[in-house]
Amino acid sequence: MQNTPQRGSDSLILAALPAIEAAARLGSFTRAAQELGLTQGAVSRRIQSLESHLGVALFTRQGRAVKITTDGLRLAETATAILRQIETTRLELSGSLTGSLRIGVLPSLGGLWLAPRLQAFTQLHPGLSVSVSTVDADFSAAHKDPVNWDPSLLDIVLTWGHGGWAPLTAKTLFREEMIAVCSPDFKTGHAIEAAADLWTAPRLAHTTRPNAWDAYAEARNIAVAPGHTSAGHASQLAFDHFYMIREGALAGSGSALLPTFLVAKDVTGGLLVQTGPTWGTGAQYAAVGTSTAFGRPAAKAFLDWLVAV
């Protein structure tokens, strides 16, 4: 009977750990409750009970807004480590992943590259629920790697940039290489024999990379006749997603400058032909997320799988 108070204290702390971890990470009792499948009141009561038991304030409250205290942050860091270890041990014992994985991805990267491959990952982990949503990226030179998504709502985001996502964690998947392609009929119809001939025929452009063709020509030392630069060439069609540009190229609407990984199968299968040298843009495609999210078993398994494919 002498151990009963200690056991009661341990139970109180263990019950509150998920609430502490989620509330600290999300900065909201309401969002923590939604993630844990509890009511906001239940999360609040668990945290308040622990505060009373420990005799410290873990969060300060101003109306509906909450802010974690220094003591709360110390406990939240411990809670994160404990929960991660529990999950790791559970997986080692069960041999399978469960729960959910929330992925954000650029539209073209998701539609043309990730979606056809994702079934292979879910077959490896049938107990895992995977949801995919799209995010945007600004490809213009005026902005550098904006985080235009909520990192607390997505575990991993597959995006494009130059590595400037701090304080988030990033793992490079592959460097961006672009190639000029067109349909076989378009190539024949416009007598495209060399890369410079691309500037005498219709070209398809990306709306947020309006100078990509000129940068490509400069980088690969392609001699473009005066009057045929992007700024002075009125026959370009412009789209805001690579998958639209790809469809235009397949339909014979013009030549396209596209990431190699998006059209590799099209070129191999003869649907598109490469009409110019490969161009390394210096950018990268990366998996980005918080260090906490990256430490979860489901996210770690997905990252390992991404590297393998």
Residue, then its C-alpha position, 0 to 999 in steps of 0.5 A: m500500500q505504501n507504493t500507491p501514491q507513487r503509482g498514482s503519480d506515475s499514472l498522472i505523468l504518463a497520461a499527461l505526456p502526449a498532451i504536453e508534447a502535442a500542446a508544446r509542438l502545436g502551441s494550442f490545446t485545441r489543435a493538440a486535442q484534435e491530433l490526440g482525438l480528445t476534447q480541448g477540455a480533456v487536454s487542459r485538465r490533464i495538463q492542469s492536473l500535472e501542474s498542480h501535482l508538480g507545483v509549476a506552471l507549464f503553460t501561461r494562458q491568455g484567453r485561448a492563447v497558450k505559451i509554454t514556460t521554461d519548465g514546460l519546455r523542459l518537460a515537453e522535451t523529455a516527453t518527446a524523447i520518452l514517447r519516441q522511445i516508446e514508439t520505437t520499442r513498440l515497433e520493434l516488438s510488433g514489426s509494423l508501422t501504424g498511425s498516420l503520415r501527412i505528406g505535402v508535395l509540389p503538384s507536379l512532383g506529386g502527380l508525376w513522380l510521387a503518386p506512381r511510386l507511393q503504393a510501393f511504400t504503403q505495401l511495405h507498411p499496410g498499417l500506416s495511413v498516408s495522406v498527401s496534399t499539395v503545397d506551393a513553391d515560389f521559383s522566382a529569384a526574388h524569393k528564397d525557399p519560403v515555408n508557405w505551409d504549416p509545419s505542425l500540420l504536415d510531417i514531411v514536405l517534398t519541395w524545391g529550393h536552395g537549402g534555405w528552410a532553417p530552422l526546419t530540417a531538410k534532407t536533399l533527395f536529388r539535385e535539379e537537372m533540366i532538359a529540353v524536350c519536344s514530341p517527335d512530330f514537333k521536332t520533325g515539323h520545325a526542323i529542330e536539329a540543334a539546340a539553337d533551333l529551339w529558339t526559332a520554334p514555339r517554346l513552352a514556359h513556366t510562369t514563375r520561371p519566365n527567364a529559364w530558357d535564357a538562363y539555359a542558353e547562357a549556362r550551356n553556351i547556346a547561341v541564340a539569334p537576336g530577337h529570339t530571347s524569352a523577352g522578345h519572343a511572343s510565341q511562347l505559351a506559359f503554364d504555372h505547373f510542370y505537369m501542364i508544360r509536359e502535357g503541352a509538349l506531348a501534344g506538340s504545342g512546343s518544346a519544353l524545358l523540364p526537370t529530367f526526373l519528370v520526363a525520363k520515362d517519356v524520353t525512354g518510351g519515345l513519347l518525347v525526344q531530348t533536343g538540347p544538353t542537360w542543365g544543372t540549375g543548382a537547385q534541389y528537391a528536398a524533404v523538409g519538416t521539423s526535427t520532431a516530425f523527422g524523428r517519428p518512426a513513420a517519417k523516418a521509414f518514409l525518408d529511408w524509402l525516398v532515398a532508396v527510390 
